[in-house]
Amino acid sequence: MKKYLSEYLGTFILLFVGTGSVIVNQHTNGALGLPGIATVWGFVIIALIYSFGDLSGAHFNPAVSIAFAVDHRFAWKEVPAFLMAQLSGALSASYVLHYLFPENETLAITQPSGTWAQSFILELLMTFILMLVILRVSTGAKEKGITAGIAIGGTVWMLVLFGGPVSGTSLNPTRSLAPALVTGNFNAIWIYLTAPLAGTLSAVFVHRILMQESNH
């Protein structure tokens, strides 16, 4: 149960603080700005990896859990429970934010600012970059250690700065699905459910090639 509770709490904190920073920025007429929002996302990831990495591996993302399973670092039998814990944590955070900011109708849902194709490709490539970093710095299916926290948190910070104005930088199906479920706004949700998974699986494929090359 420790693993599942850790994934629930970690995903709750991730969305409460991360999407909460977007809502607070809207609520305060841009007090945080994009750099502030990116910093919140990056630092909360670092804190969560240090806090829960030794318990659950600090996935907090269905695309990451599935990719670890495909890479044989994580048992497939654990995947459904992890995904349920992640979605439950994300929904809990979105409902709390909805209670705190009832006038906010979007709850930081991810939306393309340009074409759907643009956001799909961007989300795929950004999640590919994130997962490749995770695979290179993690131990088994666990993101833990000083280098893992800083590397992964720094990557998230960079990607939110880079892609936020275009696609919203989801990187995580649950991060996008939870606010959509609470608000009932499912516009372009397919992008944020499919692109991150395609990105993490592509990273596993490339990582395996890199590992084969390094073994020769």
C-alpha positions in Angstrom: 0.0 0.0 0.0 2.9 2.4 0.6 3.7 2.5 -3.1 0.1 3.3 -4.1 -0.4 5.8 -1.4 2.9 7.5 -2.4 1.7 7.7 -6.0 -1.7 9.1 -4.9 -0.1 11.7 -2.6 2.6 12.6 -5.1 0.2 13.1 -8.0 -2.1 15.1 -5.7 0.7 17.4 -4.7 2.0 17.7 -8.3 -1.3 18.8 -9.6 -2.3 20.9 -6.6 0.9 22.9 -6.8 1.6 22.7 -10.5 -1.9 23.4 -12.0 -2.5 25.5 -8.9 0.3 27.8 -10.0 -1.4 28.4 -13.4 -4.7 29.1 -11.6 -3.1 31.5 -9.1 -1.3 33.2 -12.0 -4.7 33.8 -13.7 -6.3 34.8 -10.4 -3.6 37.4 -9.7 -3.4 38.9 -13.2 -0.1 37.2 -14.1 1.8 37.7 -10.8 3.8 34.5 -11.4 4.3 34.7 -15.1 5.6 31.8 -17.3 9.0 31.7 -15.5 7.3 31.5 -12.1 5.0 28.7 -13.3 7.9 26.8 -14.8 9.8 27.1 -11.6 6.9 25.8 -9.5 6.6 22.8 -11.7 10.4 22.1 -11.7 10.8 22.5 -8.0 7.7 20.4 -7.0 9.1 17.6 -9.2 12.4 17.8 -7.4 10.8 17.8 -4.0 8.5 14.8 -4.8 11.3 12.7 -6.2 13.3 13.2 -3.0 10.2 12.5 -0.9 8.7 9.5 -2.7 11.4 8.1 -5.0 12.4 5.4 -2.6 8.8 4.3 -2.0 7.1 4.2 -5.4 9.7 5.4 -7.8 8.0 8.8 -8.0 6.2 8.1 -11.4 3.1 10.3 -10.9 2.5 9.8 -14.6 0.8 6.9 -16.4 3.0 7.3 -19.5 6.1 6.9 -17.3 4.7 3.8 -15.5 3.8 2.2 -18.8 7.1 3.0 -20.3 9.0 1.5 -17.3 6.9 -1.6 -17.8 7.7 -1.8 -21.5 11.4 -1.5 -20.6 11.0 -4.4 -18.2 11.9 -2.2 -15.2 8.4 -2.4 -13.7 6.0 -5.2 -13.3 2.9 -5.0 -15.6 0.7 -6.3 -12.7 1.5 -3.1 -10.8 0.5 -0.8 -13.7 -3.3 -0.7 -13.2 -3.0 0.1 -9.4 -0.4 2.8 -10.2 -2.6 4.4 -12.9 -5.6 4.3 -10.5 -3.6 6.0 -7.7 -2.3 8.6 -10.1 -5.8 9.5 -11.5 -7.3 9.5 -8.1 -4.6 11.9 -6.8 -5.0 14.2 -9.8 -8.8 14.3 -9.6 -8.6 15.0 -5.8 -6.3 18.0 -6.5 -8.5 19.3 -9.3 -11.6 19.1 -7.1 -9.8 20.9 -4.2 -8.7 23.6 -6.6 -12.2 23.9 -8.0 -13.5 24.4 -4.5 -10.8 27.0 -3.7 -11.3 28.9 -7.0 -14.9 28.3 -8.1 -14.8 31.2 -10.5 -12.1 29.6 -12.5 -13.8 27.7 -15.3 -10.7 26.1 -16.9 -8.7 24.8 -13.9 -5.5 25.0 -15.9 -6.6 22.5 -18.6 -4.0 22.1 -21.4 -5.1 23.6 -24.7 -3.3 24.1 -28.0 -2.7 27.7 -28.9 -2.0 26.8 -32.5 -2.9 23.7 -34.6 -3.6 20.4 -33.1 -0.8 18.8 -35.1 1.7 21.4 -33.8 0.8 20.6 -30.1 0.7 16.8 -30.7 4.2 16.8 -32.2 5.5 19.2 -29.5 4.0 17.1 -26.7 5.4 13.9 -28.2 8.9 15.3 -28.5 8.9 17.0 -25.2 7.8 13.8 -23.4 10.4 11.9 -25.4 13.1 14.2 -24.0 11.7 14.0 -20.4 11.5 10.2 -20.5 15.0 9.8 -22.0 16.4 11.8 -19.1 14.4 9.7 -16.6 15.7 6.5 -18.1 19.3 7.7 -18.0 19.2 8.9 -14.4 16.8 6.5 -12.7 17.7 3.2 -11.0 15.4 0.4 -12.2 11.9 1.9 -12.2 12.8 4.4 -9.4 13.6 8.0 -9.8 15.8 8.6 -6.8 19.1 10.3 -5.8 20.5 13.8 -6.0 21.2 13.7 -9.7 17.8 12.2 -10.6 15.8 14.9 -8.8 17.8 17.8 -10.2 18.0 16.4 -13.8 14.3 15.6 -14.0 13.1 18.7 -12.3 15.3 20.8 -14.4 14.1 19.2 -17.5 10.5 19.8 -16.6 11.3 23.4 -15.8 12.9 23.8 -19.2 10.0 22.1 -21.1 7.3 24.2 -19.3 9.2 27.4 -20.3 9.7 26.1 -23.9 6.3 24.5 -24.7 3.9 26.1 -22.2 2.7 29.0 -24.5 2.1 26.5 -27.4 0.6 23.3 -26.0 0.5 23.9 -22.2 3.3 21.4 -21.7 1.3 18.5 -20.3 3.8 15.6 -20.5 1.4 13.6 -18.5 -2.1 12.2 -19.5 -3.4 12.4 -15.9 -2.3 16.1 -15.6 -4.6 16.9 -18.5 -7.4 14.5 -17.9 -8.2 15.5 -14.3 -9.0 19.2 -15.0 -10.9 18.1 -18.1 -13.1 15.7 -16.1 -13.8 18.3 -13.4 -14.6 21.1 -15.9 -16.2 19.0 -18.6 -13.9 20.6 -21.2 -12.5 17.8 -23.4 -11.4 19.9 -26.3 -8.2 18.3 -27.9 -7.9 16.0 -24.9 -6.8 13.2 -27.3 -3.5 15.0 -27.9 -2.7 14.9 -24.2 -3.7 11.3 -23.8 -1.8 9.9 -26.8 1.2 12.2 -27.4 2.9 11.7 -24.0 2.6 7.9 -24.2 4.0 7.9 -27.8 6.8 10.1 -26.5 7.8 7.9 -23.5 7.6 4.7 -25.6 9.8 6.3 -28.3 12.3 7.2 -25.5 12.4 3.5 -24.4 13.1 2.4 -28.0 16.0 4.9 -28.4 17.3 4.1 -24.9 17.6 0.4 -25.7 19.6 1.3 -28.9 21.9 3.4 -26.8 22.4 0.7 -24.2 23.1 -1.9 -27.0 25.7 0.4 -28.5 27.4 1.0 -25.1 27.6 -2.8 -24.5 29.6 -3.5 -27.6 
